Amino acid sequence: MLGVPLLQRSDVVAQCDACGAMFDPGAGGYCQVCSRLLCERHYHGSRWDKLWRVLTGRTICRTCARHAPASHGG
């Protein structure tokens, strides 16, 4: 074993395009519609929104998702 620590926090940080906060890029996301890099709060919104995005594989922020036309017919 090379002595590489596992599960260590990353030193890489990003800046949210919405609020300017520094955050771990793994917690937030990049919206493919508006091309913004957003912190977890601005990308996902609530815990339920985050769970829904993970389950559906959606790669857009909560703002763009709110303004997108409904594609599920209901």
N, CA, C and O atoms as a GROMACS GRO file, in nm:
protein
  296
    1MET      N    1   0.085  -0.118   0.000
    1MET     CA    2   0.000   0.000   0.000
    1MET      C    3   0.090   0.124   0.000
    1MET      O    4   0.193   0.126   0.067
    2LEU      N    5   0.051   0.224  -0.074
    2LEU     CA    6   0.131   0.346  -0.088
    2LEU      C    7   0.104   0.450   0.020
    2LEU      O    8   0.168   0.555   0.022
    3GLY      N    9   0.014   0.422   0.107
    3GLY     CA   10  -0.015   0.518   0.214
    3GLY      C   11  -0.102   0.634   0.168
    3GLY      O   12  -0.098   0.742   0.226
    4VAL      N   13  -0.181   0.612   0.064
    4VAL     CA   14  -0.270   0.716   0.014
    4VAL      C   15  -0.396   0.716   0.101
    4VAL      O   16  -0.463   0.614   0.113
    5PRO      N   17  -0.428   0.831   0.160
    5PRO     CA   18  -0.547   0.835   0.246
    5PRO      C   19  -0.675   0.823   0.163
    5PRO      O   20  -0.691   0.888   0.060
    6LEU      N   21  -0.765   0.739   0.210
    6LEU     CA   22  -0.893   0.722   0.142
    6LEU      C   23  -0.998   0.812   0.205
    6LEU      O   24  -0.990   0.846   0.323
    7LEU      N   25  -1.095   0.850   0.125
    7LEU     CA   26  -1.207   0.932   0.171
    7LEU      C   27  -1.162   1.063   0.233
    7LEU      O   28  -1.217   1.109   0.333
    8GLN      N   29  -1.061   1.123   0.174
    8GLN     CA   30  -1.012   1.251   0.223
    8GLN      C   31  -1.084   1.363   0.148
    8GLN      O   32  -1.111   1.351   0.028
    9ARG      N   33  -1.114   1.470   0.217
    9ARG     CA   34  -1.180   1.584   0.154
    9ARG      C   35  -1.089   1.645   0.049
    9ARG      O   36  -0.967   1.651   0.065
   10SER      N   37  -1.151   1.688  -0.058
   10SER     CA   38  -1.076   1.748  -0.168
   10SER      C   39  -1.039   1.892  -0.135
   10SER      O   40  -1.112   1.962  -0.064
   11ASP      N   41  -0.926   1.935  -0.186
   11ASP     CA   42  -0.885   2.075  -0.170
   11ASP      C   43  -0.938   2.162  -0.283
   11ASP      O   44  -0.919   2.283  -0.283
   12VAL      N   45  -1.006   2.101  -0.380
   12VAL     CA   46  -1.060   2.173  -0.493
   12VAL      C   47  -1.189   2.242  -0.451
   12VAL      O   48  -1.277   2.179  -0.392
   13VAL      N   49  -1.201   2.369  -0.481
   13VAL     CA   50  -1.323   2.444  -0.452
   13VAL      C   51  -1.367   2.518  -0.578
   13VAL      O   52  -1.287   2.545  -0.667
   14ALA      N   53  -1.494   2.550  -0.583
   14ALA     CA   54  -1.550   2.626  -0.694
   14ALA      C   55  -1.629   2.742  -0.635
   14ALA      O   56  -1.660   2.744  -0.516
   15GLN      N   57  -1.661   2.838  -0.719
   15GLN     CA   58  -1.739   2.953  -0.675
   15GLN      C   59  -1.875   2.949  -0.744
   15GLN      O   60  -1.883   2.937  -0.866
   16CYS      N   61  -1.980   2.960  -0.666
   16CYS     CA   62  -2.116   2.956  -0.717
   16CYS      C   63  -2.144   3.079  -0.802
   16CYS      O   64  -2.117   3.192  -0.760
   17ASP      N   65  -2.196   3.058  -0.922
   17ASP     CA   66  -2.229   3.170  -1.011
   17ASP      C   67  -2.352   3.248  -0.964
   17ASP      O   68  -2.373   3.360  -1.009
   18ALA      N   69  -2.432   3.190  -0.875
   18ALA     CA   70  -2.552   3.258  -0.826
   18ALA      C   71  -2.524   3.344  -0.703
   18ALA      O   72  -2.565   3.460  -0.698
   19CYS      N   73  -2.453   3.288  -0.604
   19CYS     CA   74  -2.435   3.361  -0.479
   19CYS      C   75  -2.289   3.395  -0.448
   19CYS      O   76  -2.263   3.473  -0.357
   20GLY      N   77  -2.195   3.339  -0.523
   20GLY     CA   78  -2.054   3.369  -0.503
   20GLY      C   79  -1.987   3.289  -0.392
   20GLY      O   80  -1.869   3.309  -0.364
   21ALA      N   81  -2.062   3.199  -0.328
   21ALA     CA   82  -2.005   3.117  -0.219
   21ALA      C   83  -1.908   3.015  -0.275
   21ALA      O   84  -1.925   2.965  -0.386
   22MET      N   85  -1.805   2.983  -0.197
   22MET     CA   86  -1.710   2.879  -0.233
   22MET      C   87  -1.769   2.746  -0.186
   22MET      O   88  -1.821   2.737  -0.075
   23PHE      N   89  -1.760   2.641  -0.271
   23PHE     CA   90  -1.819   2.513  -0.236
   23PHE      C   91  -1.741   2.399  -0.300
   23PHE      O   92  -1.664   2.420  -0.394
   24ASP      N   93  -1.764   2.279  -0.249
   24ASP     CA   94  -1.705   2.158  -0.304
   24ASP      C   95  -1.781   2.126  -0.433
   24ASP      O   96  -1.902   2.107  -0.428
   25PRO      N   97  -1.714   2.118  -0.547
   25PRO     CA   98  -1.784   2.093  -0.674
   25PRO      C   99  -1.865   1.964  -0.676
   25PRO      O  100  -1.960   1.952  -0.753
   26GLY      N  101  -1.829   1.868  -0.593
   26GLY     CA  102  -1.905   1.744  -0.587
   26GLY      C  103  -2.042   1.761  -0.524
   26GLY      O  104  -2.129   1.677  -0.544
   27ALA      N  105  -2.062   1.868  -0.449
   27ALA     CA  106  -2.189   1.890  -0.383
   27ALA      C  107  -2.287   1.966  -0.471
   27ALA      O  108  -2.408   1.948  -0.459
   28GLY      N  109  -2.237   2.050  -0.557
   28GLY     CA  110  -2.323   2.129  -0.644
   28GLY      C  111  -2.334   2.065  -0.781
   28GLY      O  112  -2.338   1.943  -0.794
   29GLY      N  113  -2.340   2.150  -0.883
   29GLY     CA  114  -2.351   2.096  -1.017
   29GLY      C  115  -2.340   2.202  -1.124
   29GLY      O  116  -2.344   2.322  -1.096
   30TYR      N  117  -2.327   2.154  -1.248
   30TYR     CA  118  -2.319   2.241  -1.366
   30TYR      C  119  -2.448   2.224  -1.444
   30TYR      O  120  -2.483   2.113  -1.483
   31CYS      N  121  -2.518   2.333  -1.468
   31CYS     CA  122  -2.644   2.328  -1.542
   31CYS      C  123  -2.614   2.335  -1.691
   31CYS      O  124  -2.546   2.426  -1.738
   32GLN      N  125  -2.665   2.237  -1.765
   32GLN     CA  126  -2.641   2.233  -1.908
   32GLN      C  127  -2.730   2.329  -1.985
   32GLN      O  128  -2.707   2.351  -2.104
   33VAL      N  129  -2.830   2.386  -1.922
   33VAL     CA  130  -2.918   2.481  -1.989
   33VAL      C  131  -2.865   2.624  -1.978
   33VAL      O  132  -2.850   2.692  -2.078
   34CYS      N  133  -2.837   2.668  -1.855
   34CYS     CA  134  -2.794   2.806  -1.834
   34CYS      C  135  -2.642   2.820  -1.823
   34CYS      O  136  -2.590   2.931  -1.812
   35SER      N  137  -2.570   2.708  -1.826
   35SER     CA  138  -2.423   2.705  -1.822
   35SER      C  139  -2.364   2.770  -1.698
   35SER      O  140  -2.260   2.837  -1.705
   36ARG      N  141  -2.431   2.751  -1.584
   36ARG     CA  142  -2.378   2.806  -1.459
   36ARG      C  143  -2.329   2.692  -1.371
   36ARG      O  144  -2.385   2.582  -1.372
   37LEU      N  145  -2.224   2.720  -1.294
   37LEU     CA  146  -2.172   2.628  -1.193
   37LEU      C  147  -2.231   2.675  -1.061
   37LEU      O  148  -2.205   2.787  -1.017
   38LEU      N  149  -2.310   2.590  -0.996
   38LEU     CA  150  -2.388   2.632  -0.881
   38LEU      C  151  -2.362   2.546  -0.758
   38LEU      O  152  -2.335   2.426  -0.768
   39CYS      N  153  -2.370   2.610  -0.642
   39CYS     CA  154  -2.358   2.539  -0.515
   39CYS      C  155  -2.479   2.447  -0.497
   39CYS      O  156  -2.575   2.454  -0.574
   40GLU      N  157  -2.472   2.363  -0.396
   40GLU     CA  158  -2.578   2.265  -0.374
   40GLU      C  159  -2.715   2.332  -0.357
   40GLU      O  160  -2.814   2.283  -0.409
   41ARG      N  161  -2.720   2.442  -0.285
   41ARG     CA  162  -2.847   2.509  -0.259
   41ARG      C  163  -2.910   2.562  -0.388
   41ARG      O  164  -3.030   2.549  -0.408
   42HIS      N  165  -2.828   2.621  -0.474
   42HIS     CA  166  -2.882   2.678  -0.597
   42HIS      C  167  -2.901   2.576  -0.708
   42HIS      O  168  -2.985   2.595  -0.796
   43TYR      N  169  -2.825   2.468  -0.706
   43TYR     CA  170  -2.840   2.365  -0.808
   43TYR      C  171  -2.957   2.271  -0.778
   43TYR      O  172  -3.042   2.247  -0.863
   44HIS      N  173  -2.960   2.219  -0.655
   44HIS     CA  174  -3.060   2.119  -0.621
   44HIS      C  175  -3.185   2.179  -0.557
   44HIS      O  176  -3.296   2.134  -0.587
   45GLY      N  177  -3.170   2.276  -0.471
   45GLY     CA  178  -3.284   2.326  -0.395
   45GLY      C  179  -3.301   2.243  -0.270
   45GLY      O  180  -3.212   2.240  -0.184
   46SER      N  181  -3.414   2.176  -0.258
   46SER     CA  182  -3.443   2.096  -0.138
   46SER      C  183  -3.381   1.957  -0.149
   46SER      O  184  -3.331   1.918  -0.254
   47ARG      N  185  -3.386   1.884  -0.040
   47ARG     CA  186  -3.337   1.746  -0.040
   47ARG      C  187  -3.417   1.659  -0.136
   47ARG      O  188  -3.362   1.571  -0.201
   48TRP      N  189  -3.548   1.686  -0.143
   48TRP     CA  190  -3.633   1.608  -0.234
   48TRP      C  191  -3.598   1.638  -0.379
   48TRP      O  192  -3.596   1.547  -0.462
   49ASP      N  193  -3.569   1.764  -0.410
   49ASP     CA  194  -3.527   1.801  -0.546
   49ASP      C  195  -3.397   1.732  -0.582
   49ASP      O  196  -3.379   1.684  -0.694
   50LYS      N  197  -3.305   1.726  -0.486
   50LYS     CA  198  -3.177   1.660  -0.510
   50LYS      C  199  -3.199   1.511  -0.536
   50LYS      O  200  -3.141   1.454  -0.629
   51LEU      N  201  -3.282   1.448  -0.454
   51LEU     CA  202  -3.311   1.307  -0.473
   51LEU      C  203  -3.375   1.282  -0.609
   51LEU      O  204  -3.339   1.186  -0.678
   52TRP      N  205  -3.468   1.369  -0.650
   52TRP     CA  206  -3.534   1.354  -0.779
   52TRP      C  207  -3.434   1.367  -0.894
   52TRP      O  208  -3.441   1.292  -0.991
   53ARG      N  209  -3.341   1.462  -0.884
   53ARG     CA  210  -3.240   1.479  -0.989
   53ARG      C  211  -3.148   1.357  -0.998
   53ARG      O  212  -3.110   1.315  -1.107
   54VAL      N  213  -3.112   1.302  -0.884
   54VAL     CA  214  -3.026   1.184  -0.882
   54VAL      C  215  -3.099   1.065  -0.945
   54VAL      O  216  -3.042   0.992  -1.026
   55LEU      N  217  -3.224   1.046  -0.908
   55LEU     CA  218  -3.301   0.932  -0.959
   55LEU      C  219  -3.332   0.944  -1.108
   55LEU      O  220  -3.333   0.844  -1.179
   56THR      N  221  -3.357   1.066  -1.155
   56THR     CA  222  -3.393   1.084  -1.296
   56THR      C  223  -3.273   1.115  -1.384
   56THR      O  224  -3.283   1.110  -1.507
   57GLY      N  225  -3.159   1.147  -1.323
   57GLY     CA  226  -3.040   1.179  -1.402
   57GLY      C  227  -3.045   1.316  -1.467
   57GLY      O  228  -2.972   1.341  -1.563
   58ARG      N  229  -3.130   1.405  -1.418
   58ARG     CA  230  -3.142   1.539  -1.476
   58ARG      C  231  -3.018   1.620  -1.442
   58ARG      O  232  -2.968   1.615  -1.329
   59THR      N  233  -2.968   1.694  -1.537
   59THR     CA  234  -2.846   1.773  -1.517
   59THR      C  235  -2.874   1.921  -1.539
   59THR      O  236  -2.794   1.992  -1.601
   60ILE      N  237  -2.988   1.967  -1.488
   60ILE     CA  238  -3.020   2.109  -1.496
   60ILE      C  239  -3.051   2.161  -1.357
   60ILE      O  240  -3.091   2.085  -1.269
   61CYS      N  241  -3.032   2.289  -1.337
   61CYS     CA  242  -3.052   2.349  -1.205
   61CYS      C  243  -3.201   2.364  -1.175
   61CYS      O  244  -3.285   2.348  -1.263
   62ARG      N  245  -3.231   2.394  -1.051
   62ARG     CA  246  -3.371   2.404  -1.009
   62ARG      C  247  -3.444   2.518  -1.079
   62ARG      O  248  -3.563   2.507  -1.105
   63THR      N  249  -3.374   2.628  -1.111
   63THR     CA  250  -3.437   2.740  -1.179
   63THR      C  251  -3.477   2.701  -1.320
   63THR      O  252  -3.590   2.729  -1.362
   64CYS      N  253  -3.388   2.637  -1.393
   64CYS     CA  254  -3.419   2.595  -1.529
   64CYS      C  255  -3.525   2.486  -1.529
   64CYS      O  256  -3.610   2.482  -1.618
   65ALA      N  257  -3.522   2.396  -1.430
   65ALA     CA  258  -3.622   2.290  -1.421
   65ALA      C  259  -3.760   2.348  -1.394
   65ALA      O  260  -3.860   2.298  -1.445
   66ARG      N  261  -3.765   2.454  -1.316
   66ARG     CA  262  -3.892   2.518  -1.285
   66ARG      C  263  -3.953   2.585  -1.407
   66ARG      O  264  -4.076   2.590  -1.421
   67HIS      N  265  -3.868   2.637  -1.496
   67HIS     CA  266  -3.916   2.709  -1.613
   67HIS      C  267  -3.927   2.623  -1.738
   67HIS      O  268  -3.973   2.670  -1.842
   68ALA      N  269  -3.885   2.498  -1.728
   68ALA     CA  270  -3.893   2.407  -1.843
   68ALA      C  271  -4.036   2.356  -1.859
   68ALA      O  272  -4.106   2.336  -1.760
   69PRO      N  273  -4.081   2.336  -1.983
   69PRO     CA  274  -4.215   2.280  -2.002
   69PRO      C  275  -4.222   2.138  -1.951
   69PRO      O  276  -4.125   2.063  -1.960
   70ALA      N  277  -4.336   2.102  -1.896
   70ALA     CA  278  -4.353   1.967  -1.841
   70ALA      C  279  -4.348   1.865  -1.955
   70ALA      O  280  -4.414   1.881  -2.058
   71SER      N  281  -4.267   1.761  -1.935
   71SER     CA  282  -4.252   1.661  -2.040
   71SER      C  283  -4.316   1.528  -2.004
   71SER      O  284  -4.300   1.430  -2.077
   72HIS      N  285  -4.387   1.524  -1.891
   72HIS     CA  286  -4.444   1.398  -1.848
   72HIS      C  287  -4.594   1.391  -1.867
   72HIS      O  288  -4.657   1.294  -1.825
   73GLY      N  289  -4.653   1.492  -1.930
   73GLY     CA  290  -4.794   1.487  -1.964
   73GLY      C  291  -4.890   1.498  -1.848
   73GLY      O  292  -5.006   1.460  -1.861
   74GLY      N  293  -4.845   1.548  -1.736
   74GLY     CA  294  -4.936   1.556  -1.623
   74GLY      C  295  -4.916   1.679  -1.552
   74GLY      O  296  -4.983   1.705  -1.452
   0.00000   0.00000   0.00000
